[in-house]
Amino acid sequence: MMTDFGLADPYVGVMKGVIADIAPECAIIDLTHEIQPQNILQGSFLLSATFRQFPEGTIFLCVIDPGVGTSRRPVLVSAWNAFFIGPDNGLFGFLIEAPDKQVTHLTNPAFFRHPVSHTFHGRDIFAPVAAHLAHLGPRILPELGETRDTLVDIEGRLPVKTTDGIEGTVVHIDRFGNLITNIPASRLTPLMNAGPGKIRITFRNRVLTLLKTFAEAPPHEPCTLIGSTSHLEIFVRNANAKEILKADIGEKVYVRKYHP
């Protein structure tokens, strides 16, 4: 499960209650419930960076849904030997690249909880569909709704190629204050291997050194490395980069080819 609900309210617990009522044998793992409220981009990034660490056949129940109750579609996406259930609002945009994906628009009320609220589809649509899928298996997929060919994508999911490098975005800040960007290591390698020169990484007007480990960094100095998600991160050794830089999600990071 992944939501932006936090744990102060009963929303997550209620969804687990719905699942337990339908599929009591189901094991539930909390990926996180601390996505920034309504931050679809952050949720999409964290899901895309972590889902491969779970067993094949895992059902990812994901609710970051500022458009709940509107015309946005509730969907189930089967891709990469997993199932993703939630709103079609860009949260699953990274699955567009999956060659084997199947998108189902969830329209069959037989698998919903009733009455269906206009404000809590996590409880009334997504949780019961996930539970029925876990309990009955993939054979119910044709019964859940209509097959579609498209998924909604979200702006900012991928870094932007510029004339001299890459423009990336801070898409997540972890509890240590590390600023995690949407720039994957695979996008840095071509720049680093493109002949003479070096890369220059800048955040605002500050040039940041690229290192391999946290421990290499000088005290109090913001630096970068490739973190555990295989994406570029800005950090301060044994300190909080978010607080020191007064940074937030959505800020830009630039990587350019540099010729001294």
C-alpha positions as CSV (number, residue, x, y, z in Angstrom):
1,M,0.0,0.0,0.0
2,M,1.1,3.5,-0.7
3,T,-1.0,6.6,0.0
4,D,-0.7,10.3,1.0
5,F,-3.1,9.7,4.0
6,G,-0.5,9.8,6.8
7,L,-1.2,7.8,9.9
8,A,-2.9,10.4,12.1
9,D,-6.4,9.6,10.7
10,P,-8.1,6.2,10.3
11,Y,-8.1,6.1,6.5
12,V,-5.3,3.6,6.1
13,G,-6.7,1.4,8.9
14,V,-10.1,1.4,7.3
15,M,-8.7,0.3,3.9
16,K,-6.9,-2.5,5.6
17,G,-10.2,-3.5,7.3
18,V,-11.9,-3.7,4.0
19,I,-9.1,-5.9,2.6
20,A,-9.2,-8.1,5.7
21,D,-12.9,-8.6,5.4
22,I,-12.6,-9.9,1.8
23,A,-9.1,-11.5,1.8
24,P,-8.1,-12.2,5.4
25,E,-5.2,-14.4,4.1
26,C,-3.7,-11.4,2.3
27,A,-0.3,-10.1,3.6
28,I,-0.2,-6.3,3.5
29,I,3.0,-4.3,3.3
30,D,3.1,-0.5,3.8
31,L,5.4,1.1,1.3
32,T,4.7,4.5,2.7
33,H,1.7,6.6,3.7
34,E,3.8,9.8,4.0
35,I,3.6,11.1,0.4
36,Q,3.1,14.8,0.4
37,P,-0.7,15.5,0.2
38,Q,-1.8,15.4,-3.5
39,N,1.8,15.0,-4.7
40,I,1.2,12.6,-7.6
41,L,4.8,13.1,-9.0
42,Q,6.4,12.1,-5.7
43,G,4.3,9.0,-5.4
44,S,4.9,7.9,-9.0
45,F,8.7,8.3,-8.5
46,L,8.8,6.3,-5.3
47,L,6.6,3.5,-6.7
48,S,8.6,3.3,-9.9
49,A,11.9,3.2,-7.9
50,T,10.8,0.4,-5.6
51,F,8.2,-2.0,-7.1
52,R,10.9,-4.3,-8.5
53,Q,12.0,-5.2,-5.0
54,F,8.7,-7.1,-4.4
55,P,7.8,-10.6,-5.5
56,E,6.1,-11.3,-8.8
57,G,2.4,-11.1,-8.6
58,T,2.4,-8.3,-6.0
59,I,-0.6,-6.0,-6.0
60,F,0.3,-2.4,-5.5
61,L,-2.7,-0.5,-4.0
62,C,-1.8,3.2,-4.5
63,V,-4.0,6.1,-3.6
64,I,-2.9,9.7,-4.2
65,D,-6.1,11.0,-5.7
66,P,-6.8,14.8,-5.7
67,G,-9.4,14.2,-8.4
68,V,-11.4,11.6,-6.5
69,G,-15.1,11.7,-7.5
70,T,-14.4,13.3,-10.9
71,S,-14.2,11.9,-14.4
72,R,-10.6,10.5,-13.8
73,R,-10.6,6.8,-14.3
74,P,-10.1,4.1,-11.5
75,V,-7.7,1.6,-13.1
76,L,-5.9,-1.7,-12.7
77,V,-2.7,-2.0,-14.6
78,S,-1.1,-5.4,-15.2
79,A,2.6,-4.9,-16.1
80,W,6.0,-6.3,-15.4
81,N,4.5,-9.3,-13.5
82,A,2.7,-7.1,-11.0
83,F,-0.7,-5.4,-10.6
84,F,-1.2,-1.6,-9.9
85,I,-4.5,-0.4,-8.6
86,G,-5.4,3.3,-8.2
87,P,-6.4,6.5,-10.0
88,D,-5.4,7.1,-13.6
89,N,-4.0,10.6,-12.9
90,G,-0.3,10.1,-13.8
91,L,0.5,8.0,-10.7
92,F,1.2,5.0,-13.0
93,G,2.7,7.1,-15.9
94,F,6.0,5.1,-15.6
95,L,4.1,2.0,-16.7
96,I,3.5,3.5,-20.2
97,E,6.9,2.0,-21.2
98,A,5.9,-1.5,-20.1
99,P,5.7,-3.6,-23.3
100,D,3.2,-6.1,-21.7
101,K,0.9,-3.7,-19.9
102,Q,-2.9,-4.2,-19.8
103,V,-5.0,-1.4,-18.5
104,T,-8.4,-2.1,-17.1
105,H,-10.9,0.7,-16.4
106,L,-12.6,-0.5,-13.2
107,T,-16.3,-0.3,-13.9
108,N,-17.9,-3.4,-12.4
109,P,-19.7,-2.4,-9.2
110,A,-19.9,-6.0,-8.1
111,F,-16.3,-5.6,-6.9
112,F,-16.9,-2.3,-5.1
113,R,-18.0,-1.5,-1.5
114,H,-21.4,0.2,-1.3
115,P,-22.4,2.9,-1.2
116,V,-19.4,4.3,-3.1
117,S,-18.4,7.6,-1.5
118,H,-17.5,10.6,-3.8
119,T,-14.4,11.3,-1.6
120,F,-13.0,7.9,-0.5
121,H,-12.5,5.6,-3.5
122,G,-9.5,4.1,-1.6
123,R,-12.0,2.5,0.7
124,D,-14.9,1.8,-1.7
125,I,-13.2,0.9,-5.0
126,F,-9.5,0.4,-4.8
127,A,-9.2,-1.6,-1.6
128,P,-12.0,-4.0,-2.4
129,V,-10.8,-4.6,-6.0
130,A,-7.3,-5.3,-4.7
131,A,-8.7,-7.7,-2.1
132,H,-10.8,-9.5,-4.6
133,L,-7.8,-9.8,-6.9
134,A,-5.7,-11.2,-4.1
135,H,-8.4,-13.6,-3.0
136,L,-9.6,-14.9,-6.4
137,G,-6.5,-14.4,-8.6
138,P,-6.0,-13.0,-12.1
139,R,-8.9,-15.0,-13.5
140,I,-11.2,-12.1,-12.4
141,L,-9.4,-9.5,-14.5
142,P,-11.9,-9.7,-17.4
143,E,-14.8,-9.2,-15.0
144,L,-13.4,-6.0,-13.4
145,G,-14.1,-3.6,-16.3
146,E,-13.2,-2.6,-19.8
147,T,-9.7,-2.8,-21.3
148,R,-8.1,0.5,-22.4
149,D,-5.0,1.3,-24.5
150,T,-3.8,4.4,-22.7
151,L,-2.6,5.7,-19.4
152,V,-2.3,9.3,-18.2
153,D,1.3,10.5,-17.8
154,I,2.4,13.3,-15.5
155,E,4.6,16.3,-16.3
156,G,8.0,16.2,-14.6
157,R,8.3,12.5,-14.4
158,L,11.3,12.4,-16.7
159,P,14.2,14.9,-16.8
160,V,14.4,17.2,-19.7
161,K,17.2,17.1,-22.3
162,T,18.7,20.5,-22.9
163,T,21.2,21.7,-25.5
164,D,24.1,21.1,-23.1
165,G,22.9,18.6,-20.7
166,I,19.9,17.7,-18.5
167,E,17.4,19.6,-16.4
168,G,16.1,17.5,-13.5
169,T,13.6,18.0,-10.7
170,V,13.7,17.2,-7.0
171,V,10.9,14.7,-6.7
172,H,11.4,13.4,-3.2
173,I,13.1,14.4,0.1
174,D,13.7,11.5,2.5
175,R,13.7,11.7,6.3
176,F,17.4,12.5,6.4
177,G,16.9,15.6,4.2
178,N,18.5,14.2,1.1
179,L,17.1,15.8,-2.1
180,I,16.3,13.0,-4.6
181,T,16.0,13.9,-8.2
182,N,14.4,12.3,-11.3
183,I,17.8,12.1,-13.0
184,P,18.8,8.5,-13.3
185,A,22.4,7.3,-13.3
186,S,21.8,6.1,-16.9
187,R,21.3,9.7,-18.1
188,L,24.6,10.8,-16.5
189,T,26.8,8.1,-18.0
190,P,26.5,9.4,-21.7
191,L,27.5,12.9,-20.5
192,M,30.5,11.6,-18.6
193,N,31.7,9.5,-21.5
194,A,31.2,12.1,-24.2
195,G,34.8,13.0,-24.8
196,P,37.0,15.4,-22.9
197,G,35.7,17.6,-20.1
198,K,33.6,17.0,-17.0
199,I,30.1,17.3,-15.9
200,R,29.0,20.3,-13.8
201,I,26.0,19.8,-11.5
202,T,24.3,22.9,-10.3
203,F,21.5,23.6,-7.8
204,R,20.3,27.2,-7.9
205,N,23.7,29.0,-8.4
206,R,25.7,26.4,-6.4
207,V,28.1,23.9,-8.1
208,L,28.0,20.5,-6.4
209,T,30.6,17.8,-6.4
210,L,29.6,14.3,-7.5
211,L,30.9,11.6,-5.1
212,K,30.4,7.9,-4.5
213,T,29.6,7.8,-0.8
214,F,28.2,10.0,1.9
215,A,31.4,9.7,3.9
216,E,33.6,11.3,1.2
217,A,31.9,14.7,1.5
218,P,33.5,17.5,3.5
219,P,31.6,18.6,6.5
220,H,28.7,21.1,5.9
221,E,29.2,21.1,2.1
222,P,26.3,20.0,-0.1
223,C,27.4,17.4,-2.6
224,T,25.7,14.8,-4.9
225,L,25.9,11.1,-5.4
226,I,23.9,8.3,-7.0
227,G,21.7,7.0,-4.2
228,S,20.0,3.6,-3.6
229,T,17.2,4.4,-6.1
230,S,19.9,4.8,-8.8
231,H,19.1,8.5,-9.1
232,L,21.1,11.7,-8.4
233,E,20.7,13.0,-4.9
234,I,21.9,16.2,-3.1
235,F,23.1,15.6,0.4
236,V,25.1,17.1,3.3
237,R,27.1,14.6,5.2
238,N,25.6,13.8,8.7
239,A,23.2,16.8,8.2
240,N,20.0,17.7,6.5
241,A,20.3,19.2,3.0
242,K,16.7,20.3,2.9
243,E,17.1,22.4,6.0
244,I,20.5,23.8,5.2
245,L,19.5,24.7,1.6
246,K,15.9,25.5,2.5
247,A,14.9,23.3,-0.4
248,D,11.7,21.7,-1.4
249,I,10.2,19.2,-3.9
250,G,9.9,20.7,-7.4
251,E,13.2,22.6,-7.5
252,K,15.4,22.2,-10.5
253,V,18.8,20.6,-10.8
254,Y,21.0,20.9,-13.8
255,V,23.7,18.7,-15.2
256,R,25.9,20.1,-18.0
257,K,29.0,19.1,-19.9
258,Y,31.8,21.3,-18.6
259,H,35.1,22.1,-20.4
260,P,37.5,23.8,-18.0
